[in-house]
């Protein structure tokens, strides 16, 4: 699993302070940005963006594309050979996937089949290279859902990696982003149990 920051709005706090000042006809201030963040008035955050290059399985690709405010460019399996796959924790499943991928690679290299034909045999574990761009509001909405303990493990790892990068760049905006356990009623979740103790 690889998550790489490709591009991000430079001087985002300065830009957001200037834009937010229009709402209140006030002097640009990072305090105002923090206030509207805390209040959930996130439309201002749509003016800044971040783009990531992510290696992810088809299983995660099917989930992440449900977040419609993110934009995606995906490696084509119709014209390229997929080189890698996500290894599940269950060894029996791993052996099955390895067998399928070996068969896929063998047929791809033989030249007797088109990539378009072969893509139908790829398992959901096959890894694609994906570029994902989202404005800051889209990331603020995406991260708590996919950092949640109930999220698929691979997707949770990706979301946590994205959060770490965004929090390093703009801690004022992303440092406190976490799953919203206080609103969740699923007590089977480890995070949920921790929250409900307090």
Secondary structure, DSSP 8 states (H G I E B T S, - for coil): -EEEEEEE-TTHHHHHHHHHHHHHT----HHHHHHHHHHT-GGGGGG-EEEEEEEEEHHHHHHHTT-TTSEEEE--TTTS----B---SSHHHHHHHHHHHHHHHHHHHHTSS-HHHHGGG--TTBEEEEEEEEEHHHHHHHHHHHHSTTS-HHHHHHHHHHHHHHHHH-HHHHTT----GGG---TTSHHHHHHHH-
